[in-house]
Amino acid sequence: MWRLLVSVALVLALAPRSASAQVSIWLQRGVSGLGASGTFSVNNEGTSYGVDAGYSYQGFLDFDLNATYYSYDSDHQFASDQHVYGIGPTIQYHPLKQDKDMPVSVSLGVGFQKVFFSSDNLSQLDVSIDAWNVGVNGSVYHFFRLGENTGVIPSVGLTFVHSEISASGPGGSLSGNSDDLGVSLAGYFAYIDEGGRIYGAVPTIVLGDHVTFLIQIGVVWSLL
């Protein structure tokens, strides 16, 4: 049982970080909007695929819901037929927004994700796993106009993720946890069409326990 829990803890600790839609980062203060995105992330232990939907209230408060599927190489699997899914909400607050008197914007966020493990092999052994993680983040960003309809927003931030894991079965029950602090470097590239829709691509590098690369593609609709 202990070996199994260590394997599960390793899976969570090495899970590629997912990104929320962050609708407000694309909008000016006072403008609400809706956003949807897809994210792919990879590090030297595995990959993840995520989808996200979000709402921005007045360009400074985000509410998101994201779902992620995690895939790991054979060296980091706890079962040969494992499937690992995560789903949860994120809240992002932008207390400062760039304007003529403020050169940068600031974002603060917190998110929760419930992680589900599926394996016929573990079910046959009557083993169950419960896991979740909570993350907090903060970043500073600035918008640069590149052309009439294009721009980029460089962002630098800190992320912290705490994970909790427990496993139970015929051999008893055990629990464990892990923490990961990282530095996030991102570039939000935007194109605005004639209808006011914002199409974005966000390459990101997270330097934490492992180096993780993410790419997010999404669209934002402003609600005027």
N, C-alpha and C positions, 0 to 999 in steps of 0.2 A: 504493500500500500504506500509506504514512504517513497519508494522509487517512482511510483505513478504520480504522486503529488509533486515531486521535484520536477518531473517532466512537464506537468501541467503548468507549474509556476514558471518554468523556462519559456513555455509557449506564450504566456501572458507578458512576461517581461520583455520578450523580443518582438511582440506584436507590432507591426508597422503602424505608425500613428496616422489616424485619419484626420481630415480637415473638415470643418463645418462650412456651410455655404457663405457665412460672413457677408450677408447682403449689405449691411450698413457701410462696409468699407468702400463700396462702389458709389454710394449716394451722398448727396449733400445733406447737411442737417435741415430738418423740416420736410424731407421727402421720404415717404414710406415706399415699400416695395416688396416684391416676392422674388424668390430665387430658387433655382434647382441646379444641382451639379453632380458630376460623377468623379470619383477619385481613384487613382491607381498608385500604390506605394510599394516600395521594395527595399529590403536591406539584405545583408549577407545570410540571413536566416530564413527569409520567406517573403511572401507578397500578400497584399490585401486589395480588395475591390470594394468600393463603397459608393453609396448614393445618399444624397442629402437634399432636404427641402427646408426652406426657411422663410421667415417673414421679418421685415424690418419696420419698426415703429419710428417714424419721424427721423430716420437716418441715424439713430444713435442707440437703439435697443433691438437686439436680434433674438428670435426664438427659432431654434432649429430642431429637426429630428433626422437622425442619420442611422443607416444600417450598413454593416460591414461583413464581408466574408473573408476569413483568414485562411491562407494556404501556406503550408510549411514543407520544407524538404524532408526527406526520409530520416535525416539525423536528428530532427527536432519534432518528431511526431510521438504522441503518447499511445497511439493505436494505429494500426495499418489502414483502418477504414474511418478515420476521424473526420469530422466536419465541425468547424468552429465558426459561430456567428455572433455578431454583437449588434445591439440596438439600444438607442438612448437619446435623450434630449441634451441640448446645449443652449446656454444663455450667454450672449456677448453684449457688453456694454462699452460704448465709446464716449467717455466723459469729455474728451477734447476732440474737436474737429477742426481741420485746417481751414483758415480763412486769411484775410489780409492782415490780421493782427496776430494770428497763431500759425507758426510755420510748420507744425507737425500735428498729427492726430494720434490719439492713444486709445488702445483697445484692451479691455479686461474681460476674461471669460471663465466659465466653469461648465463642465460637462460630466454626465454620468453615462455609463454603458454597462448593460447587463450582457454577460457572455454566456452563450449556450454551447455545450459540447454534445455531439451526437456520435455514437459508435455502437454498432451491433455487438462487437467483441466485448465491450465493457458492460453492455446490457446483459449479455449471457453470464457474465461474472457477477451480476447484481451490484455493480459499482456505479455510483452517481457522483457527479461533480457540480459544484455551485461556484460561480465566479462573477466578479464585477470589478469595475475600475472607475475612478473619479479623477478628473484632470482639471488643472487650473492653468491659465496662460495670461500673459501680458505682452503687448507689443507696441512699438512706435512706428508710424508710417507717414509717407509724404507723397502727394500726387504730383507727377510731372506730365505735362501735355507734350505729346510727340508729334501730333498732327491735328487736323481739323476734327477728325473722328476717332483718334487713337490716343492712348496715354498709358503710363505705367506707374505703379505704386510699389516702390521698394519697402520692405517691412523687416524689422529686426525684433525678435522677441524671446521670451523664456517660456518653457513649458515644464509642467511637473505632473506626473501620472502615478497614482497609487493604486495598486491592484490587490485584491483579496481573493483567496482560493481555498476551497474546502472539498474534501473527497471522503465518501463513506462507502462501506461495503462489508462483506462478511468478516474481514480482518480488522474492523474497527473504523475509526474516523480520524482524520488529520486536517490541519489547516496551515496556511502560510500566506505570506504577502511579499510584495516587492515594490520598490520605488525607483523612478527614473526621472532625472532632471536633464533637460536639454536646451540647446540654443537653436532657434529657428530663424532661417534666412529665406525670405520669399520675395518673388516679384509678381505683382498682379498686373497682367497685360490686358488692356481693355479696348474693345471696338464698339462704338455706338452707332446703330443704324438710324435710318431716317425716321423710324417709328419710335425711337427713344429706348429701344431694347439695348442692353449692355451684354456683349459676349466677352467672356473672360477666360484666360488661361493662366494658371498659377503654378509655376514650378517652385518647389520648396525643398530645402535641405535641412534636416534636423540632426544636430550633433549632440547625441546623448550617450547612453551605454553603447549604442551602435550608431553608425551613420545611416540614416534613412532618407531616401529620395522619394518625393511625392509629386504627382502632376494632377491638377484638378482642372476640369473643363466645365463651364457652367454658363447660365444665362440669368439675367436679372430684369424684371419688369418693374418700372417705376409706377406708383399709383398717385397720379396728380389730381 
